[in-house]
Amino acid sequence: MTDTNDSIAYLNGEFLPLSQARISPMDRGFLFGDGIYEVIPSYHGKLVGFRPHIQRMQNGLSAIEIELPISEQEWRAICERLTQENGNANLGIYLQVSRGADNKRNHAYPIGITPTVFGFTFDIPAEPEANIETARTLKVVSGEDKRWQRCNIKSVALLGNVMHYQQGNASGKDEVLLYNSAGEVTEGAACNVYIVKNGTVFTPSLDYQKLPGITRYMLLDILGKYGDIPVEERIVTLEEAKIADEIWFSSSTKEVIPVVELDGVTVGDGRPGPVWLQAQTLFSQHKYDY
């Protein structure tokens, strides 16, 4: 396992030890959370979902009006260099672009400053296997979603997510299944959500309350192309989740992970379900296609 402090990072065109990377305290990412980030998994040098991750980053930068002339090919070169410099192990590649440093603190977007571009790697577990006996599972609690109304933007301003995640952590659980004031499931603190009932997968439709997860996009695409599992994108209620046969969370570093307990009540038989097994099997087979 790599000591993150001794790893090689990327900062504004330079590769250097992470311990030597420095930004200005006037950087707007530090002062305002004014920036966009991505996390791309890499297993032994093979990137997962690189193209849709970079497209989402570009969409996020456009949404907050940060202009950054870095092409997809240049991003790929940065990511590949980071994995090589850090041993081509099982790595998460963190990329962040902030608006940059100004000489004063002002809420309005400043004109003429250069964005700060930062990247580093961190160790992630080995590739998840489609195996009911060895699969990692989650125990979660539910909680009302109190974050801002632009969760579709992958902003570095994650305090709302952090507070919700801490809610689960303080309860001795792994994550939080969030729902809005209408009792509709939104997502987890750091994951998208799915339920399974009578063999059909249901996942909340995307809107401003949910991040358009790249693993979510890939999973639904893979299931549509290669599987025979019925999938519906629609409103999913907390009450439906409570009586689901299976619940899954997904994220880039977790892939598709079964939930075996919600609010202290066992989900299904308390083990990863058969529909999850089919879905993770297909995802494992095709995740490098993106």
C-alpha positions as CSV (number, residue, x, y, z in Angstrom):
1,M,0.0,0.0,0.0
2,T,1.3,3.4,-1.0
3,D,1.9,6.1,1.7
4,T,-0.2,8.9,0.2
5,N,2.1,11.6,1.6
6,D,4.9,10.1,-0.4
7,S,2.9,9.7,-3.6
8,I,3.3,11.8,-6.7
9,A,0.7,14.5,-7.4
10,Y,-0.1,16.8,-10.3
11,L,-0.4,20.6,-9.7
12,N,-0.8,23.1,-12.5
13,G,1.3,21.3,-15.1
14,E,3.9,19.8,-12.7
15,F,4.3,16.3,-11.2
16,L,5.7,16.5,-7.7
17,P,5.6,14.8,-4.3
18,L,2.2,15.4,-2.7
19,S,3.9,16.7,0.5
20,Q,5.3,19.5,-1.6
21,A,2.1,20.5,-3.4
22,R,1.0,24.0,-2.4
23,I,-1.9,26.3,-3.3
24,S,-2.7,29.9,-2.3
25,P,-4.9,30.4,0.8
26,M,-6.8,32.8,-1.5
27,D,-7.7,30.0,-3.9
28,R,-11.5,30.1,-4.4
29,G,-11.7,26.3,-4.0
30,F,-10.4,26.8,-0.4
31,L,-12.5,29.9,0.4
32,F,-15.7,29.1,-1.3
33,G,-15.7,25.5,-2.4
34,D,-15.7,27.0,-5.9
35,G,-14.6,24.1,-8.1
36,I,-15.4,20.7,-9.6
37,Y,-13.9,17.3,-8.9
38,E,-13.9,13.7,-10.2
39,V,-12.6,10.4,-8.9
40,I,-11.6,7.8,-11.5
41,P,-10.8,4.2,-10.4
42,S,-7.8,2.5,-11.9
43,Y,-6.9,-1.2,-11.5
44,H,-3.2,-1.9,-12.3
45,G,-3.1,1.0,-14.8
46,K,-6.5,0.3,-16.4
47,L,-8.9,3.3,-16.1
48,V,-12.6,2.6,-15.5
49,G,-15.1,5.0,-17.1
50,F,-12.5,7.5,-18.1
51,R,-14.4,9.2,-20.9
52,P,-17.7,9.7,-19.1
53,H,-15.9,10.9,-16.0
54,I,-14.1,13.6,-18.0
55,Q,-17.3,14.5,-19.8
56,R,-19.0,15.0,-16.5
57,M,-16.1,17.1,-15.3
58,Q,-16.4,19.3,-18.4
59,N,-20.2,19.6,-17.9
60,G,-19.6,20.7,-14.3
61,L,-17.0,23.3,-15.2
62,S,-19.4,24.7,-17.8
63,A,-22.2,24.8,-15.3
64,I,-20.2,27.0,-13.0
65,E,-18.5,28.9,-15.9
66,I,-14.9,27.9,-15.4
67,E,-13.0,27.8,-18.7
68,L,-10.2,25.3,-18.9
69,P,-8.5,24.5,-22.1
70,I,-7.5,20.9,-21.3
71,S,-8.5,18.2,-23.8
72,E,-9.7,14.7,-23.1
73,Q,-6.4,13.4,-24.4
74,E,-4.5,15.7,-22.0
75,W,-6.6,14.5,-19.1
76,R,-5.9,10.9,-20.1
77,A,-2.1,11.6,-20.2
78,I,-2.3,13.2,-16.7
79,C,-4.2,10.2,-15.3
80,E,-1.9,7.6,-16.9
81,R,1.2,9.4,-15.6
82,L,-0.3,9.6,-12.1
83,T,-1.0,5.8,-12.1
84,Q,2.5,5.1,-13.4
85,E,4.2,7.4,-10.9
86,N,2.3,5.7,-8.1
87,G,3.0,2.1,-9.0
88,N,0.0,1.1,-11.2
89,A,-1.7,-0.4,-8.2
90,N,-5.4,-0.2,-7.3
91,L,-5.8,3.5,-7.2
92,G,-8.4,6.2,-7.1
93,I,-7.4,9.2,-9.2
94,Y,-8.7,12.4,-7.7
95,L,-8.9,15.4,-10.1
96,Q,-10.0,18.9,-9.0
97,V,-10.3,22.2,-10.8
98,S,-11.0,25.3,-8.8
99,R,-11.6,28.8,-10.2
100,G,-8.2,29.8,-9.0
101,A,-6.7,32.4,-6.6
102,D,-7.7,36.1,-6.6
103,N,-6.1,38.9,-4.6
104,K,-9.4,39.6,-2.7
105,R,-12.3,37.7,-1.4
106,N,-15.5,38.5,-3.3
107,H,-18.5,36.2,-3.9
108,A,-18.8,37.2,-7.6
109,Y,-16.8,35.3,-10.2
110,P,-13.5,37.2,-10.7
111,I,-12.3,37.8,-14.3
112,G,-8.9,36.9,-15.6
113,I,-7.6,34.4,-13.0
114,T,-6.1,31.1,-13.9
115,P,-7.9,27.9,-12.7
116,T,-6.0,25.6,-10.2
117,V,-5.7,22.1,-11.5
118,F,-4.8,19.4,-9.0
119,G,-4.6,15.6,-9.0
120,F,-3.4,12.9,-6.7
121,T,-4.0,9.1,-6.2
122,F,-5.1,7.1,-3.2
123,D,-5.3,3.4,-2.6
124,I,-8.6,1.6,-3.2
125,P,-9.6,-2.0,-2.6
126,A,-9.0,-4.6,-5.3
127,E,-11.7,-5.0,-8.0
128,P,-15.0,-6.2,-6.5
129,E,-15.9,-9.7,-7.4
130,A,-19.3,-11.0,-8.4
131,N,-19.4,-13.5,-5.5
132,I,-22.1,-13.7,-2.9
133,E,-19.8,-15.3,-0.3
134,T,-17.0,-12.7,-0.5
135,A,-18.9,-9.5,-1.5
136,R,-18.5,-6.4,0.6
137,T,-21.9,-5.3,2.0
138,L,-23.3,-2.2,3.7
139,K,-25.5,-1.5,6.7
140,V,-27.2,1.9,6.3
141,V,-29.6,4.2,8.1
142,S,-32.1,6.5,6.4
143,G,-32.2,10.3,6.8
144,E,-33.9,13.3,5.3
145,D,-31.8,14.9,2.6
146,K,-30.9,18.5,3.7
147,R,-28.3,19.3,1.0
148,W,-28.5,22.2,-1.5
149,Q,-30.6,22.0,-4.6
150,R,-27.8,21.6,-7.2
151,C,-26.6,18.1,-6.3
152,N,-26.4,17.3,-10.0
153,I,-23.1,19.4,-10.0
154,K,-20.1,17.5,-8.7
155,S,-18.9,20.4,-6.6
156,V,-16.0,20.3,-4.2
157,A,-18.4,22.0,-1.7
158,L,-19.4,18.7,0.0
159,L,-20.2,19.8,3.6
160,G,-23.8,18.6,3.2
161,N,-22.7,15.2,2.0
162,V,-20.0,15.0,4.8
163,M,-22.6,15.8,7.5
164,H,-24.9,13.1,6.2
165,Y,-22.1,10.6,5.9
166,Q,-21.2,11.4,9.5
167,Q,-24.8,10.7,10.5
168,G,-24.3,7.1,9.3
169,N,-20.8,6.9,10.8
170,A,-22.0,8.1,14.2
171,S,-24.8,5.5,14.1
172,G,-22.2,2.8,13.6
173,K,-23.3,2.2,10.0
174,D,-21.6,2.5,6.6
175,E,-23.8,5.0,4.7
176,V,-27.1,6.9,4.7
177,L,-30.0,6.4,2.4
178,L,-31.4,9.9,1.8
179,Y,-35.0,10.9,1.1
180,N,-36.6,14.2,0.4
181,S,-39.5,15.9,2.2
182,A,-42.0,13.9,0.0
183,G,-40.5,10.6,1.2
184,E,-38.8,10.0,-2.1
185,V,-35.3,8.4,-2.2
186,T,-32.7,10.7,-3.6
187,E,-29.2,9.0,-3.1
188,G,-26.7,8.1,-0.5
189,A,-24.2,10.5,1.0
190,A,-21.6,9.3,-1.6
191,C,-23.5,6.8,-3.7
192,N,-26.5,6.3,-6.1
193,V,-29.3,4.0,-4.9
194,Y,-31.2,1.1,-6.4
195,I,-33.9,-1.2,-5.1
196,V,-35.0,-4.6,-6.4
197,K,-38.5,-5.9,-6.1
198,N,-39.8,-9.1,-7.8
199,G,-36.8,-9.2,-10.1
200,T,-37.0,-5.6,-11.4
201,V,-34.4,-3.0,-10.6
202,F,-35.8,0.5,-9.7
203,T,-33.5,3.6,-9.4
204,P,-34.5,7.2,-8.9
205,S,-34.8,9.3,-12.0
206,L,-32.1,11.9,-12.3
207,D,-32.8,15.5,-11.4
208,Y,-31.2,18.4,-9.4
209,Q,-31.4,16.3,-6.2
210,K,-29.0,13.5,-7.5
211,L,-25.6,13.3,-8.9
212,P,-25.5,11.6,-12.4
213,G,-23.1,8.9,-11.2
214,I,-20.8,7.4,-13.7
215,T,-21.1,3.9,-12.3
216,R,-24.9,4.4,-12.4
217,Y,-24.6,5.4,-16.1
218,M,-22.4,2.5,-17.0
219,L,-24.4,0.0,-15.0
220,L,-27.7,1.0,-16.6
221,D,-26.1,1.0,-20.0
222,I,-24.5,-2.5,-19.5
223,L,-27.8,-4.0,-18.2
224,G,-29.6,-2.6,-21.2
225,K,-27.1,-3.9,-23.7
226,Y,-26.1,-7.2,-22.2
227,G,-28.6,-8.3,-19.6
228,D,-32.2,-9.4,-19.3
229,I,-32.9,-7.7,-15.9
230,P,-35.9,-5.3,-16.1
231,V,-34.8,-1.8,-15.1
232,E,-37.0,1.3,-14.4
233,E,-35.9,4.8,-13.7
234,R,-38.7,6.5,-11.7
235,I,-39.6,7.9,-8.3
236,V,-38.6,5.4,-5.6
237,T,-40.1,6.0,-2.1
238,L,-38.5,5.3,1.3
239,E,-41.4,2.9,2.0
240,E,-40.6,0.9,-1.1
241,A,-37.0,0.7,0.0
242,K,-38.1,-0.7,3.4
243,I,-39.8,-3.7,1.7
244,A,-37.4,-4.2,-1.1
245,D,-36.0,-7.6,-1.9
246,E,-32.5,-6.1,-2.5
247,I,-31.0,-2.6,-2.1
248,W,-27.8,-1.6,-3.8
249,F,-25.5,1.5,-3.7
250,S,-23.0,2.3,-6.4
251,S,-20.0,4.6,-6.7
252,S,-16.8,4.6,-8.7
253,T,-14.7,3.0,-6.0
254,K,-17.4,0.7,-4.7
255,E,-18.9,-0.4,-8.0
256,V,-22.3,-2.1,-7.2
257,I,-22.5,-2.9,-3.5
258,P,-25.3,-4.7,-1.7
259,V,-27.1,-3.2,1.3
260,V,-28.0,-5.9,3.8
261,E,-29.6,-3.7,6.5
262,L,-31.7,-0.5,6.5
263,D,-32.5,1.2,9.8
264,G,-31.7,-2.0,11.8
265,V,-34.0,-4.2,9.6
266,T,-32.5,-6.9,7.5
267,V,-32.8,-6.5,3.7
268,G,-34.0,-9.7,2.1
269,D,-32.2,-12.6,3.7
270,G,-29.3,-10.5,4.9
271,R,-27.0,-11.5,2.0
272,P,-26.2,-10.2,-1.4
273,G,-29.2,-11.1,-3.7
274,P,-29.3,-13.0,-7.0
275,V,-30.2,-9.9,-9.1
276,W,-27.1,-8.1,-7.6
277,L,-25.0,-11.1,-8.6
278,Q,-26.2,-10.9,-12.2
279,A,-25.7,-7.2,-12.3
280,Q,-22.2,-7.2,-10.8
281,T,-21.1,-10.0,-13.1
282,L,-22.1,-8.0,-16.2
283,F,-20.5,-4.9,-14.8
284,S,-17.2,-6.7,-14.1
285,Q,-17.2,-8.0,-17.7
286,H,-17.8,-4.6,-19.4
287,K,-16.6,-1.8,-17.2
288,Y,-13.5,-1.3,-19.2
289,D,-15.5,-0.5,-22.3
290,Y,-16.0,3.1,-21.3
